[in-house]
Amino acid sequence: MVIEYSIPTISEFFANAPREWLKSIGLLLAAAFAIGLFFSALRHGRGAFRPFADSIKRGIRDFIFISPRRVWAIARLTMKESIRRQIVVICLIFILILMFAGWFLPENEDPAKLYLSFVLSTTAILAMLLVLFLSAFSLPTDFKTKTIYTVVTKPVRSSEMVLGRIVGISIIGSLVLLFMAVMSYFFVTLELDHTHLLVQREDLTAIKAPDGDIANDPKRVIFKGMTQITNGHRHEVDILADLTYRVAPVNGHTHEIQIDEVADEGGADNTKRYRFTVKPEQGTLQSRTPIYGKLTFRNQEKQDKSEGINVGNEWMYRSFIGGGSRGVTNEEAAIFRFSGLREEMFPRERFEQGFFVEMNLAVFRTYKAEIEKRVTASIALRNPKTGLRVEVRTFDTEEGITKAVLIPRNFTGSPQITQRLSRDDKSGDNGGSGVMVITPSDELAAQERANPNIMSRTSFDLFEDFVADGELEIWLQCVDRQQYLGVAQADLYIRGNDGDVAVNFAKGFFGIWQQMLILTAFGVLFSTFLSGPVTLIATIGFMIAGFSKTLLLEIASNAKLGGGPLESIYRILTMENQMNDLPASYTTAFVKQGDVVYSSYMNLVGQAIPPLSDYYVYYEAVANGFNISLAWMTVHSLITLAYVVPLFFVGYLILGGREVAK
């Protein structure tokens, strides 16, 4: 799964986010007070401060004495209005039509990803369209039909009206989303659930037994063949002499086979007859729990770098490591350092042989060679404290496939001591060597004194020899000469205990629910002072900006090639290549300074844009079979509240300032 922008941990989030949020809220309050005082001065002249102070006291009182009963009454009224408008019914019919249309989805090598992506994207579109229409036309319709005057004659505060609208629309959206989630789960599981037909005479070929003792080998293959086609695929099957079997995985899943000997059906050749029952698929829907490490790269000079080799790809998500040259020892490696590992995290009943390292690597070939032959890579373990490093195994890989490599609890290998060198740019700027040597600690010397033959050992224990204080380094190297492997931090991980598929499916819809809640708050805010159609357009604009926030902020900070907007326009008019530096002139200075001013303004405005694209990680995780962590949900829930609460406050201020609310 691609994670181009890393999600902060809870500790990292609380280190910076609350301070930035309070700063933004402070600026918002200061702007609200300044604007309020300005309009009070226009209305009351010199005596503007007293009514302004009274309005602040009234606002504080409105928030302190919010009545849950009145909020629920407004929410219930909003729900009844939404149902009467039949918008919910239309959406439910539409989702049913789309569910049946899913039967016509094309065949795919990964059907689970196809079906999950389909239901998640369809549900997200429908849910957001639903809350867009409900929130955009809620208050404007009340103003248009004059029903708002019936509400304000009751002892209802403006804050309760705004909060009631948000709660009511959110409940309607949540019920619809719950319905979609249940229907989607049954649709996906039923669509993926299948078996195959396997008949001895039609699908399997008997393998003649060789002469000698090998004929009595219980692991000898006695039947080989293919299952019959179901869902556009079939599986290769080997039946062994001890009536065990091997089923080749296809489309990310495999099957169990029940083998029963059929009595009294032997032919003239006395060949035994069997009945093969292929059971439902296993492994299509997964909920992997990845344990990620911190990635650094080691170059040919044995120095650590934050990035590897650039092979010219336009997308700079991955960096590459090379396989070295002829006659030269390859020192390039991608080093993943894991923290917090404990042996009890991998119980023997679940991880009897060890744990798996899964990876999805990119491949760059400098020469064609045998195009069907995969590139060879190697995995090594290193103790971060002692420097002890042992290669575990080599394996073949290719771009676009998920490779799982077993790291056994006990293995053999040739030990070596590897030092780490890191480039220290600051010391280099000060005239130093710029190289910091990270040497193994004195623990290795103590270990050598306790065990003088440590360097002559060939057998090692994973947790005793390589995990030090919960830390472990996994070194990935390219073995093939002049070939390259590309890797990003999320491309390699240790697979922990799998989560529950149904629970993880619900977590994916929780991400959609958070997007829906933010759009509801924006729609209610705009509906307090705009008409229905204008509110709908404004909310859609913020939705589009939210899904493009990263791009907008990169443009605002002049991080894109070609400079900021003014510089880009200038390059278009002068037909200047974006790769070339602009000539030094007053015009260039003016354009660049204009982009600096624009950047400051857009960075400020960008804070108000909701990061809707950040929630797309929920879709990706569920579709690719990754468990959504509690840390992700906590961070995104706090981000959602950080937007909804100020939007509710601003909506109250605007509605409270309208004459009808008084």
N, C-alpha and C positions, 0 to 999 in steps of 0.2 A: 504494500500500500504506500502510495506517495504521500509524504507529509512535508510539503515544501516549506511551510511556515510552522515551526515547532510550537506546540501548545505549552504554556508555562505550567510548572507544577504549582501546587497550592501555596507553598512557601515563596516561590518566585513571584506569584501573583500578588500576594499580600505585601511583598517588599516594595512594590512600586505603584500598583493600581489604586489603592485607597488614597494615596497622596495626590495622584493625578486627578482622581475623581472629585475629591474635595476642592481641589484648585478650580476645576471646571464648574462645580456647583457654586463656588464663591464668585466666579466671574458672572455666572448666570444670575445670581441674586443681586449682585452689584448693578448689572444692566437692568434688571427688573425694577429695582428701587429707583435708579436714575430716570428711567422712562416714566415710572409712576409719578415721581415727584414733578417731572416736567409737565405731564398732562394735568396734574393737580394745580400747578401754577397757572396754566392756561385757563383753567376753569374758575379758580378761586382767587387769583391774584396774590396779594401779599399774605393773605391768611391761608396759604396753601398747605402749610406744614401740618396744621391741626387735623384737617380731614384726611391728609395722607397718613398721619400716625394712627388715626382711628381705623382706617382701612387695614393697616398692618395688624392692629390688635384684633380686628374682626377676622382677618385671615388666620392668625394664630389660633383664635378660638374655634374657627371652623375645622381646623385640623385636629385640635385636641378633643373636641366633643363630637367627632364623627360617630354617628349611630349605626352600628352594624345592621339593625333592623330596617332602617330607612334605606341603607345601601342595598340590602337584599330585596327590598320592595322595588327599587329602581331596576335592579338586575332582573328580577322576575318579569317586570313590565317589558324590559328590552327583549327578553327571551320570547315572550308572547308575540311581540311585534315582529320579530324575526321569523317565527313560525308562520304567522299570518301572511307574510310576504312570499311564502313558498320557495324562498331561495334555498332553504335546506333540502326540501324535497327534490328540487331540480338537481342539486349536487349529488344527492344519494342515487338518483336514477342514472346520472352520468357516470358515477364510479362503478355501478353495476355493469353498465355497457362496456366500460373499459376493462373490467375484470373478464368478461366473456371475450373481449377482443384479444386478451392475452393468450388465448389458445392459438392465435394465428401468428404469434411471435416466431421469428425465424430460428432455425436450428443454430446452435452455437456450441463452441468447444467448452464453454463454461456456462451451462444453463442456469446454475444457481445465481451467478452474478447478474445474468441477463434478467431473470425474473425479479430478483431483489431490487435491482436498479429501476426496473419498470414500475413496480408498485410504490417504491419510495418517491420517485420523481413525480409520478401521477398524483399520489396523495398530497405531496407538497404543493403542487400547482393548484389543485382543487381547494385545499385548505386555505391557502393564501388568497385565492380569488374570493372564497367565501367571506373571510373576515374583511377583505378590502371593501366589498359591497356593503356588508352589514355596518361596519364602522363609518364608512363615508356618508351613508344616507340615514344614519340613526338620528342625530340631533337636527340636521337640516330638514328632514321630513317632519319632525315635531314642530319646527318653526313654521314650516309651510302649511301644515294642517292646523296650526294654532293649539295643538295639544300640549305644548310646552307651558302655556298659560295656566292650564289646569294643574300642572305639576307644581309650578312655583307658588301657587296660592296655598299649598300645603307647607307645613314646617319642614322644608327640605333645604339643606345647605347646598351651595354650588359644588363644594368638594364632594358631597354625597352623590350629586347628579353625575359628575364626571366619573367617579370611581364605580358607581353602579353601572354605567354604560360599559366600562372596560370589563367589569366582572361578568356582566350578562353576556356580552359577545364572546368572551373567553370561554364561558361555560358551553354555549352553543357550539363553538368551534371545537372544544374538547370532546363533546359527545360525538360529533361527526367524525373527528379524528380517531376516537376509540372504535367506532364502527368500521372505519376504513382499515384500521390496524388488524382487527379480528378477521375481516374478510380477506385482507392481503395475506395474513399468515396461513389461513386455510388454503388459499389459492396456491401459494408457493409450495407448501408441503404436499398437497395433493398432486400438483403438476410434476414435482420431482420424484414422487414415490412411484417406483416401477420395479418389475422383475424381468427376468429373461427366461426363455425356454431353452433347455439343454437336454438333448436326447442322445443316448449313447450311439445308436446306429446312424443317426443323421448328422450329428454335429461333432463327434469325436472320432479320432483315428487311433487304433490300437498300435502301440509301439512294441515291436518284437523284442523279447528279452535277449540280451547278449549271453554268450557262453561264459562259463566260469563262475566264480564267487560273486561277480557283480550282479548276476541275475537274482541273487537273494537280497540285494540292497533294498531296505525298506523305503528309501528316498528315491528310488528309480522311477522315472516317468513311465506310466503304463498307458495313459491316454493323453492325447494332445488335440486341441481343437478350439473352436470359437462358439460362443453363445449365439443364439439367433438375435436378429436386430430388433431392438425396442428403443423408442425415442431417438431414432437416427444413429444408434451406435451399437457395438457389440464388444464383448470382452474376450481376450485370449485366456484359455483355461488349460492348466496342467493338472492331471490327476496322478498322484503318486501311489506306489505299491502299498503303503500303509493306510491308504484311503484318506489321506490328507490331500490338500489341493493348493494351487496357487492361481489367483485371479488377478490379471493385470488391471491396474486402475485406468479408467477412462473418464474424462470430464471431471476429474477430481474426486471420484468415488469408486467404490468396489462393492463386492457382494460376498456374503457367506453362502456356502453350498452344503446342503444336507445330502449325504450319500447313503442309500439303502440298497442292500443286496436283494435282488428279486429271485425268489425260489422257483425252482422247476421251470426255468426258462432257458436253460443251457441248450445251445445248438448242437449240431453234429460234431463241431470241433471242441465241445465242452467248455467254450468260453463263458465265463461268468457274466451275468447280466446285472446291471445296476440301474437304479432310479435316481436321477439327479434333480433336486429341488433347489432352485436359485431363490434365495431370500431377498427381501427389499434392500435397496441401496443403503450404503453406509458412508458417511463422510462428506456428503454433498454440502449440507449446511453445517458450518463450523463456527466456533466462537473462540478463536485462538487468543491466548493472553500473552502478548509479547513483553519481553523484558529488554529494554533498549539500553545501549551503552553510549558513551561519548566517543565520537570518531575523530581521529587524527591520522595524518598521512606521514609516511617515512619515505624520504627520497633516496636516490642512489648514493648520496654522500652521508647516509645514516643520520640525517637530521629530521626532526619532527616538524611538520608543516600543517597549517589549518586546511590547506587545499592540496589536491593532487595535480595530476597533469591535465591540461586543457587540450583535448583532441580536436577542437574546432566546432563542437556542437553549439548551436544557438541557445539551447536550453541548458543553463549552467547548474542544474539541480545536482548532477553527479560529477565527481572528479574521478580520474582514472589512475590506475597503477599499471606499470609495464612489466613485461616478462623478462627484461634484461636483454643483453646481447651475448653473442657467442664468446665463450672464454672468460666472461666476467660474471662474478657472483652477483646474483640479484638481491639487492637490499631493499627494493621498493615494497611497501606493504601498506595496507589499510588496517589501522589498529583500533579495535573497539575495546574500551575500558568499561567494565561493568562494576557497579557498586551495589551493596546491600544483599549480596548472595549468601544464602545460608543453606546448609545441607538439608535442614528440615523443610525447606521450600520444595524439595524434590524427594518425596517419600518413596521408598523402595517398591511399595506395592504398585505405584503408578509409574515410577521411573526406575525400573529394575536394572536396566542396562546403562542408564545415564540420561542425559537430556539432549534434545535436538536443537541444533542451530539452523534456522531457516533463513534463506536469503533469496533475493531477486536481483540479479546483477545485469549490468549492461555490458556488451561486448563490442570492442572496436578492433577490426582486423587490419593490419598493415600490409598483409599479403594474403592472397586467396587460399593457398594451400589446398587441403581437402575440405571443400565447403561444407560437406555433410559431417565432418568431424568436429566435435565440440571442443571448446577451449578448456584446457586443464588448469585447475586452481588448487591451492593447498590451504589447509587450516592448521594453525599452530597455537598452542597455549603458552602463556608466559605469566610467571609470578611477578606482580608489580613491585614487590619488595626485594626479593632475592635475585631477580633477573633470570631465573631458570626458565628456559624455553625449550619446548619439545614439539616437533611436528606430529600431528595426530593422524592425518590422512590427506590424500589427494583425491580429487573428484572432477568429473566433467560437468561443465555448465554451458548454458546458452542463453541469449537474451530472451526475456519474456516468459521464462519458466521459473517456478518456485522450487528451489532445491533445498532439501532437508538433509542435513549431515548429522549423524549421531556422534556425540562426544561421550565416549564410554567412561564409566566410573574408574575402570582400571584398563590401562593400555601400555604398550611398549613403544620405545622410541629412543632416539639418540639425543642426549641432553647437550645444551650449550648455554653459555652465559651471554646475554645480549644487553648491552648498554643502550640507553636512550639519550640522544642528542637533540636539543631544541634550540632553534634560532631565537636569540633574544635581541630584537631589533633596537631596543633602547640602548643597551650596552654597546651595540655596534655603532649607533649614532655618536656615542661619547668617545669613540676611538678605541673601544675594546675589541675583543675578538668576535663578539656577537654570538658566541656559542656557549650554551650552558650544558654541562654534562650531567645527566641524571644517572648516577651510578647505583648499582645494587647496594642495599644497606648492609649493615654489619650482621643482619640476620643470616645472610648466606654464610659468612665466616663462622658464625656460631653453629649453623647447621652442618657445615663441613667438619667442625671439630667434633660434633656429636656423632656424625656419620661420615668418616673419612672417604668412603667409597661413593659419595653422592654423584660424582661426575662419571663414574663407571657403571652406574645403575642403568638398567634398560626397562624396568617396570616402574610404573608411577600410578599414584592415586590422585584422582581429579581434585578432590576437596582438601586432602592433606598436603599435597605438593604445590598446588597452583592457586588456590583461593586463599588470599591473605587478608584478614580483617574484612571479609565480605567482598574483596575486590579481585577481579580476574581480567586478564587481557587476552583477547582473541585476535590473532594476526591472520589476515587474509592476504595471500600472494598469488600472482599469476605465474604459472609454471612455463607455459609455452613462450618460446623466444619471440620477441618483437610482436607480441599480441598484447592487448590491453583489456583490463576489466574496469568497469565503472561502478561506483558505489556511493550511496548517500547514507546518512546516519540511520534512516528508517529502513534501509534495505536489508540489514542483517540484525537479527534479534534471537534471543534465547526463548524458546517456547515453554511457557509454564503450564500450570493447570488450566485446561479449557473451561470456559464459562458455559452457562446454560444458553442454548440457542434462542429459546422463546423469550427469555429475559433480555437478551441482547437485542432481539428484534424490537422489543418494546422500548429499549433505550434509543434506538434509531428514530422512532416516532417521537420520543421526547425532544430530540433536536428539532423536528418539524414544529412541535408545539411551542418551543421557545421563539422560533421565527414568527410564528403566528401571533404570539403575545406581543412582540415588539411592533408588528404591523398594526395590531389592534390599537395599541396606545397611540401610535402616530395618527391613525385614522380618526380616533376620537378627538385628539388634539386639534387637528385641522378642521374637524366638523364644528368646533366651537365658534369659529369666525368665518368659515367659508361655506359656500353652497355645496350641494351634493356632488355635482359633476366636477367642480374645481377641487373639492376634497379628494375625490377619487384620483384625479390626475396628479395632485401633489403627493399623495401616498405612494402611487406607482413610481413617481420620480424618485422618492426616497428609497423605495425597494430596489430599483435598478442601481442607484448609487451604492446601496448597501452590499449588493452582490459584486460591485466593482470597486469597493473601497480601497483595496490594496493597490490596484492600478491607479486610482485617482491620487492616492497619497504619494506613490512613486513619481507621478507626473508633477505633483505639487512640489516635491522636494528636489526636482531636477535630476532624479536618479536614472531616467530613461535616456537612451542614446539620442543625441541631437539637442539636448538641453530642454529648457522649459518651453511653455507655449509661445512666448514672444520670440525666443530664439528660433523655434521651429518655423514660425511664420516668416521670420527674416530669412532663414535658409531656403524656404520655398520660393520666396520672391526673388532672391539673388541666385537661385539654383546652385547653392553651395552644398557639397556632399556632407552628410552628417558625420562622416568619419574624420573630416578635416577640421582643424581648429580655425575659428574665425580670425580674420586679420585684426591686429590691434588698431582700434580707431575709437573716436567718440561715439559713433553709432553702436559699435559692439559693446562698449561700456554701458551705454544707456539701456540697451536691450537686456544685458545680463543683470543690471541693477533692477530693471523692471521685473524680471523673473524672480529676483530675491524678495521683492515686496509682495509679489503674487504668491510666492511660496509660503511666506509667513501668514498671509491671509487664509490660504487654502488649508494649511495645517490646522489653523484654528477652527475653520468651518468643518474640516474633516472629522474633528472629535464628535460632532453632533450626528454624523452619519453612522447608522448601526452596522456593525460588522456581520452582516447576514451571511457572507461567504465563509466565515469561520465555522459556521454550523454544518457546512458541507462535509466536514470530516466524519459526521455521524453517518451520512449516506455511504461514504467510501468504506468506513469500517464495517458496516453491516454487509454491504455487497461483496466485500473481499474476505469476509469471514473472520474479522478481528473483534475481540471483545472491547467494548467501550468502557474505559476505566472510570471509577468513581471520581478521580481527580479531574478528568475532563468535564464531567457533569457538574461538579462543584464550581469550577472556574466559569463555565459558560452560564450557569444559573446566576452567579453573582453579576456577570456582565449584563445578563438580561434585566435583572433588577436595577442595575445602575442606569439603564435607559428608561425603563418603565416608570420608576419613581419620579424622576425629573419631568418626564412628559406629562404625568398626571398633575404635578404641581403647576406646570405652565398652563395646562388646559384649565385648571381651576382659576388661575389668575385672569385668563382671557374671558372665561364665561362669567366670572364674578364681576368683571368690569362692564359687561353688557347690561343695558338698562332692564332687560326682561328678567334678569336674575336678581334684581333688587326689589 
